[in-house]
Amino acid sequence: MMRVAFVASVATVASAAPGLHEDRLAQIQTILDTPGVLWTPAVNGKFASEAPGASKSLCGVKGDWKGEVAAAVDRGEITPFAGNRLLSSHIPEAFDSATNWPQCAKTIGDIRDQSNCGCCWAFAAAEAASDRMCISTNASLLLPLSAQDVCFCASYDGCNGGDITTPWRYMKHSGVVSGGQYKGTGPFGNGFCSDFSLPHCHHHGPQGDDPYPAEGEPGCPSQSSPQCPRTCDAAAASPHDSFASDKYSFEGSVQSASGETQIKHMIMTGGPVETAFTVYSDFENYAGGIYHHVTGEFAGGHAVKIVGWGAENGVKYWKIANSWNPYWGENGYFRIRVGEGGIDDQVTGSSGTWSKNGDASQQVVV
């Protein structure tokens, strides 16, 4: 019934939108006609006129991220995660970080929006770091870390892309200020040092209740990188109103893990992690289910946050928090088949306890 109803909706959109790109409609029809597809595609009215591949500007992971992580390990900049082998038999079939650490569910469930900017590499890191900071301090430090700081201070042109090692090294050595979503939107509100300065955008997938404009349209223009912030926002409030003193960092090393079992160990012992995967243009049509590549060309590398895993009808998947706003996909999340697109080739994260300016006594609960 779902498949029949959806075919009808495609036909309705096609007849109602004369500007619908024929290649996108053909791609969705191919997905619908392919046996055994585990996910539901949908037409995004805001992007109906664009050919498949419109997500390229959002896929900001450059080059070979797996090779870059391995090279950083060889240079001693990253430490391989050493999981407890005894845990192998105790890995549950399903795991969700927000459920396992309910005291940190507010930050774990904070779905952000990278706007029309290729700084996914910084968003996934800032999000996972916020979670790991909360978990390592048992929610004594429950606040969002600034994607604005990471994206535009760890790189001179963060919208043009990066990798999944640089943001963690930056946060380790330079620290990162607090900062939430655009103009104080999101679950934490305003008052933090450096909120993300680029506006919300509607992203790929069904429009549904998403109130934001599409990429490239008024309200969500093509974005270039602003300068690295050096002072806190005008709306910042004490104790987050001094850029120099509102820095958070971790005492341990930058860690990496590879492969399904090791990544699950790393998440179970410390919280969500950053990863990257190969995006093909069919992913732009994702509306729900367990994603796997069906058709379409390479669009780029995209960084995201793994929050958990599960299995459905015998198919194992990762639960992923995307940074395309909470109206996209499954309330801002997507599920992807284990092993798909290099999603579990390499992940990165922090180890050790986080603190403010290296002083664990300066912990703030918000």
C-alpha positions as CSV (number, residue, x, y, z in Angstrom):
1,M,0.0,0.0,0.0
2,M,2.8,2.4,0.8
3,R,4.4,1.8,-2.5
4,V,1.2,2.3,-4.5
5,A,0.4,5.5,-2.5
6,F,3.8,6.9,-3.2
7,V,3.7,6.2,-6.9
8,A,0.5,8.2,-6.9
9,S,2.1,11.1,-5.0
10,V,5.0,11.1,-7.6
11,A,2.5,11.4,-10.4
12,T,0.7,14.2,-8.6
13,V,3.8,16.2,-8.0
14,A,4.9,15.6,-11.6
15,S,1.6,17.0,-13.0
16,A,1.4,19.8,-10.5
17,A,5.0,21.0,-10.9
18,P,5.9,21.7,-14.6
19,G,9.4,22.5,-13.5
20,L,10.1,19.1,-11.9
21,H,13.4,17.9,-13.2
22,E,12.9,14.8,-15.3
23,D,16.1,13.2,-14.1
24,R,15.0,13.4,-10.4
25,L,11.6,11.9,-11.2
26,A,13.3,9.1,-13.2
27,Q,15.6,8.4,-10.3
28,I,12.8,8.1,-7.8
29,Q,10.9,5.9,-10.2
30,T,14.0,3.7,-10.5
31,I,14.2,3.3,-6.7
32,L,10.5,2.4,-6.6
33,D,10.9,-0.2,-9.3
34,T,14.0,-1.8,-7.7
35,P,13.2,-5.0,-5.8
36,G,14.3,-5.3,-2.2
37,V,14.8,-1.6,-1.4
38,L,14.8,-1.0,2.4
39,W,14.0,2.7,2.4
40,T,11.3,5.0,1.2
41,P,12.1,7.8,-1.3
42,A,10.0,11.0,-1.7
43,V,9.9,14.0,-3.9
44,N,11.2,17.2,-2.4
45,G,9.1,20.0,-3.9
46,K,11.6,22.7,-3.0
47,F,14.3,20.8,-5.0
48,A,12.0,19.5,-7.7
49,S,13.6,21.6,-10.4
50,E,17.2,20.4,-9.6
51,A,18.8,17.3,-11.1
52,P,20.2,14.6,-8.8
53,G,23.4,15.7,-7.2
54,A,22.1,18.9,-5.5
55,S,23.6,17.8,-2.2
56,K,27.2,18.3,-3.4
57,S,27.5,21.6,-1.7
58,L,26.6,20.0,1.7
59,C,29.0,17.1,1.4
60,G,32.1,18.7,2.8
61,V,34.4,15.8,3.6
62,K,37.4,16.1,1.3
63,G,39.4,13.3,-0.2
64,D,40.1,10.0,1.5
65,W,39.0,10.4,5.1
66,K,39.9,6.8,6.0
67,G,43.4,7.4,4.7
68,E,43.7,10.7,6.6
69,V,42.7,9.1,9.9
70,A,45.3,6.3,9.3
71,A,48.0,8.9,8.5
72,A,47.1,10.9,11.6
73,V,47.5,7.7,13.7
74,D,50.9,7.1,12.1
75,R,51.9,10.7,13.0
76,G,50.9,10.1,16.6
77,E,48.1,12.7,16.4
78,I,45.4,10.1,16.9
79,T,45.3,7.1,19.2
80,P,43.5,3.9,18.1
81,F,40.7,3.0,20.4
82,A,41.5,0.0,22.6
83,G,38.2,-1.6,23.4
84,N,37.7,-4.3,26.0
85,R,37.5,-7.6,24.1
86,L,35.4,-9.0,26.9
87,L,32.6,-6.6,25.8
88,S,32.3,-8.4,22.4
89,S,29.8,-10.9,23.7
90,H,27.8,-8.1,25.5
91,I,27.1,-5.8,22.7
92,P,23.3,-5.5,22.5
93,E,21.4,-5.9,19.3
94,A,20.1,-2.4,19.7
95,F,21.6,0.6,21.4
96,D,20.6,4.3,21.6
97,S,22.9,6.8,23.3
98,A,20.1,9.1,24.4
99,T,18.4,6.2,26.1
100,N,21.6,4.9,27.7
101,W,22.5,8.3,29.0
102,P,19.2,10.1,29.7
103,Q,20.9,12.8,31.6
104,C,22.5,13.9,28.3
105,A,19.6,13.2,26.0
106,K,19.1,17.0,25.5
107,T,22.4,17.4,23.7
108,I,22.4,13.9,22.0
109,G,19.1,14.7,20.5
110,D,20.0,18.2,19.4
111,I,19.6,18.0,15.6
112,R,21.4,21.0,14.0
113,D,21.4,22.7,10.6
114,Q,24.6,23.3,8.6
115,S,22.7,25.7,6.3
116,N,23.9,25.9,2.7
117,C,27.5,25.3,3.8
118,G,29.8,22.3,3.5
119,C,30.8,22.3,7.1
120,C,29.3,18.9,8.0
121,W,32.8,17.9,9.1
122,A,32.7,20.5,11.9
123,F,29.0,20.0,12.8
124,A,29.4,16.3,13.3
125,A,32.4,16.9,15.5
126,A,30.9,19.7,17.6
127,E,27.7,17.6,18.1
128,A,29.6,14.4,19.1
129,A,31.9,16.4,21.3
130,S,29.0,18.0,23.1
131,D,27.6,14.6,23.8
132,R,31.0,13.2,25.0
133,M,31.6,16.2,27.2
134,C,28.2,15.7,28.9
135,I,28.7,12.0,29.3
136,S,32.3,12.3,30.6
137,T,31.2,14.8,33.3
138,N,27.9,13.0,34.1
139,A,26.0,16.1,32.8
140,S,27.9,18.6,34.8
141,L,28.8,20.1,31.5
142,L,25.5,19.9,29.6
143,L,25.7,22.5,26.8
144,P,26.2,22.8,23.1
145,L,29.7,23.3,21.7
146,S,30.0,25.8,18.9
147,A,30.0,24.6,15.3
148,Q,30.7,28.2,14.4
149,D,34.0,28.2,16.3
150,V,35.1,24.8,14.9
151,C,34.1,25.3,11.3
152,F,35.6,28.8,10.9
153,C,38.5,28.7,13.3
154,A,39.8,25.2,12.6
155,S,39.7,26.0,8.9
156,Y,40.0,29.3,7.0
157,D,37.2,28.2,4.7
158,G,35.1,25.7,6.5
159,C,32.2,25.9,4.1
160,N,34.5,24.6,1.4
161,G,35.0,21.4,3.4
162,G,37.4,19.6,5.7
163,D,38.1,16.2,7.3
164,I,37.1,14.3,10.4
165,T,40.4,14.6,12.2
166,T,41.0,18.4,12.2
167,P,38.1,19.4,14.4
168,W,39.1,17.1,17.2
169,R,42.7,18.2,17.1
170,Y,41.5,21.8,17.2
171,M,39.1,21.2,20.2
172,K,41.9,19.3,22.0
173,H,44.6,22.0,21.6
174,S,42.7,25.3,21.2
175,G,39.4,24.5,23.0
176,V,36.0,25.3,21.7
177,V,33.5,27.9,23.0
178,S,29.8,27.2,23.7
179,G,27.3,27.9,20.9
180,G,24.0,26.6,19.7
181,Q,21.8,27.0,16.7
182,Y,21.1,30.0,14.5
183,K,19.7,32.9,16.6
184,G,19.2,30.7,19.6
185,T,16.9,28.2,18.0
186,G,17.1,24.6,19.1
187,P,16.6,23.0,22.5
188,F,19.2,25.1,24.3
189,G,18.0,28.5,23.3
190,N,20.3,31.5,23.3
191,G,22.9,33.0,25.7
192,F,25.9,31.0,24.5
193,C,29.1,32.5,23.2
194,S,29.0,31.8,19.5
195,D,25.8,30.4,17.8
196,F,25.9,29.3,14.2
197,S,25.5,32.4,12.1
198,L,24.1,31.0,8.8
199,P,20.3,30.5,8.5
200,H,18.3,27.4,8.6
201,C,17.6,25.8,5.2
202,H,15.2,23.2,3.9
203,H,17.1,20.1,2.9
204,H,16.6,17.1,0.7
205,G,13.7,14.9,1.5
206,P,9.9,15.5,1.7
207,Q,8.9,19.0,2.6
208,G,6.4,17.9,5.2
209,D,6.2,20.4,8.0
210,D,9.7,21.9,7.3
211,P,9.1,25.7,7.4
212,Y,12.6,26.7,6.1
213,P,13.5,28.0,2.6
214,A,15.4,25.8,0.1
215,E,19.1,26.2,-0.6
216,G,19.8,28.9,-3.1
217,E,16.5,30.6,-2.5
218,P,15.8,33.9,-0.6
219,G,16.6,33.3,3.1
220,C,19.0,30.5,2.3
221,P,21.6,31.8,-0.2
222,S,24.7,30.0,-1.2
223,Q,27.0,30.6,1.7
224,S,30.7,31.6,2.0
225,S,32.6,31.2,5.2
226,P,32.5,34.0,7.7
227,Q,35.7,34.9,9.6
228,C,36.7,33.0,12.7
229,P,34.9,34.5,15.6
230,R,37.1,36.3,18.2
231,T,34.4,37.6,20.5
232,C,31.2,36.2,21.7
233,D,27.8,37.2,20.2
234,A,25.9,40.2,21.5
235,A,23.3,37.9,22.8
236,A,25.8,35.9,24.9
237,A,25.2,35.9,28.7
238,S,27.4,35.1,31.7
239,P,29.1,32.7,32.1
240,H,29.4,32.4,28.3
241,D,30.1,36.0,27.3
242,S,33.9,35.9,27.2
243,F,35.5,34.2,24.2
244,A,38.8,33.7,25.9
245,S,37.4,32.2,29.1
246,D,34.5,30.1,27.6
247,K,36.8,27.5,26.1
248,Y,36.2,23.8,26.6
249,S,38.6,20.9,25.9
250,F,39.4,17.4,26.8
251,E,42.4,15.9,28.7
252,G,42.8,12.7,26.8
253,S,43.7,11.9,23.2
254,V,41.8,12.1,19.9
255,Q,40.8,8.5,19.3
256,S,39.7,6.5,16.2
257,A,37.9,3.2,15.8
258,S,37.3,1.1,12.7
259,G,34.8,-1.7,12.0
260,E,31.4,-2.6,13.5
261,T,32.5,-4.1,16.7
262,Q,35.2,-1.6,17.6
263,I,32.9,1.3,16.8
264,K,30.2,-0.1,19.0
265,H,32.6,-0.5,21.9
266,M,33.7,3.1,21.5
267,I,30.2,4.4,21.5
268,M,29.1,2.2,24.5
269,T,32.1,3.4,26.6
270,G,32.1,7.1,25.7
271,G,29.2,8.2,23.6
272,P,28.4,9.2,20.0
273,V,31.2,9.5,17.4
274,E,31.9,11.3,14.2
275,T,32.1,9.4,10.9
276,A,31.9,10.0,7.2
277,F,30.4,8.1,4.3
278,T,30.1,8.2,0.5
279,V,26.9,10.0,-0.6
280,Y,25.3,9.1,-3.9
281,S,22.5,11.3,-5.3
282,D,19.7,8.9,-4.4
283,F,20.3,9.7,-0.8
284,E,18.8,13.2,-1.5
285,N,15.4,11.4,-1.8
286,Y,15.6,9.6,1.5
287,A,12.4,9.8,3.6
288,G,12.7,6.9,6.0
289,G,13.9,3.3,6.4
290,I,17.3,1.7,6.2
291,Y,19.3,3.5,3.5
292,H,21.5,1.7,1.0
293,H,22.7,2.9,-2.4
294,V,20.4,2.0,-5.2
295,T,21.1,4.4,-8.1
296,G,22.7,7.7,-8.9
297,E,26.2,9.1,-9.1
298,F,28.8,10.1,-6.4
299,A,27.9,13.4,-4.8
300,G,30.6,13.7,-2.1
301,G,31.7,12.7,1.3
302,H,29.5,13.6,4.2
303,A,30.3,13.7,7.9
304,V,27.6,12.8,10.5
305,K,27.2,11.5,14.1
306,I,26.5,7.9,15.0
307,V,24.3,7.7,18.0
308,G,23.4,4.0,18.0
309,W,22.4,0.9,16.1
310,G,19.8,-1.7,15.7
311,A,18.3,-4.4,13.4
312,E,15.1,-4.6,11.4
313,N,14.0,-7.8,9.7
314,G,17.5,-9.2,10.0
315,V,19.2,-6.1,8.5
316,K,21.7,-4.4,10.8
317,Y,21.8,-0.6,10.7
318,W,23.4,2.4,12.3
319,K,21.3,5.2,13.7
320,I,22.7,8.5,12.5
321,A,22.1,12.2,13.4
322,N,22.3,14.3,10.3
323,S,22.9,18.1,10.3
324,W,20.1,19.0,7.8
325,N,17.6,20.2,10.4
326,P,15.1,18.1,12.4
327,Y,12.5,18.1,9.6
328,W,14.6,16.0,7.3
329,G,14.5,12.2,7.1
330,E,13.3,10.5,10.3
331,N,13.1,13.6,12.5
332,G,16.6,14.7,11.5
333,Y,18.0,11.2,11.7
334,F,18.5,8.4,9.2
335,R,19.3,4.8,9.4
336,I,21.9,3.2,7.1
337,R,22.8,-0.4,6.6
338,V,26.0,-1.5,8.4
339,G,29.0,-1.3,6.0
340,E,27.2,1.0,3.5
341,G,29.3,3.7,1.8
342,G,32.2,3.3,4.2
343,I,30.0,4.5,7.2
344,D,32.0,2.3,9.6
345,D,35.5,2.5,8.0
346,Q,36.8,5.1,10.5
347,V,35.3,7.2,13.2
348,T,36.8,9.8,15.5
349,G,36.1,11.1,19.0
350,S,37.6,12.4,22.2
351,S,38.8,10.4,25.2
352,G,39.1,11.5,28.8
353,T,37.1,14.1,30.7
354,W,36.2,17.5,29.3
355,S,36.5,20.7,31.3
356,K,36.3,24.4,31.0
357,N,39.7,26.0,30.4
358,G,41.3,22.8,31.7
359,D,39.7,23.3,35.1
360,A,37.2,20.6,36.0
361,S,35.9,22.8,38.9
362,Q,34.5,25.3,36.4
363,Q,31.6,23.1,35.3
364,V,28.4,24.7,34.3
365,V,24.9,23.1,34.1
366,V,22.4,24.7,31.8
